[in-house]
């Protein structure tokens, strides 16, 4: 696999990401999905990624569907990012990922179930 293929493989569908999270879970590696409203490659956000990585072994970034391919490529190039998802409805996305913890950045989620609240990580 080339580097280009490896970077492209970081972006997955929800179904494929669930399979990957399950595989990581088998080996005892916890996953965290960070749902971002907007992500910019700046020092503050890079420090946040490192802080969130302290909650889990694998870090998955969820970005809005309208995120540009250039931005997704920038995120895929970050060594601490193990996977990328895109979403149109953040709350619906979280309901589709049962094995991961999650955190939100720049998004307000209301009416979360007790299960989702229990899996939420906050800095």
C-alpha positions, 0 to 999 in steps of 0.5 A, a space after each residue: 500500500 502506498 502512502 497515498 492509498 493509506 491516507 485515502 483509507 483513513 476516510 471511511 463510511 460509518 459501516 466500514 468505520 464500525 468494522 474498524 472500531 470493532 477490530 481495534 476493540 478486539 485488541 483492547 484499543 479504545 476509540 474516540 470520535 471527535 465531532 467537529 463543526 469546523 476544523 482548522 490546522 492551527 496550534 490550538 486545534 493540534 493541541 486539542 487532538 493530543 488532549 483528546 488522544 489521552 482518552 482513547 488509543 484511536 482518534 477518529 475525526 468527524 467533519 461536516 459533509 461539506 468539508 473540502 477535499 483539501 481539508 480532509 487531506 490535511 486531516 488525513 496527514 496528521 499522524 494522530 488521526 486514525 480515521 475520518 468520517 463525514 456527517 450531515 447530522 452529528 447526533 445521528 452519526 453518534 447513534 450509529 457508532 456503538 463502541 466508541 467514546 465521543 467528544 464534540 467541538 463547536 457543536 451543541 447536541 441536545 436530547 442525548 440518550 443516557 448511553 450517549 451521555 455516558 460515552 461523552 468525553 470532555 476536556 
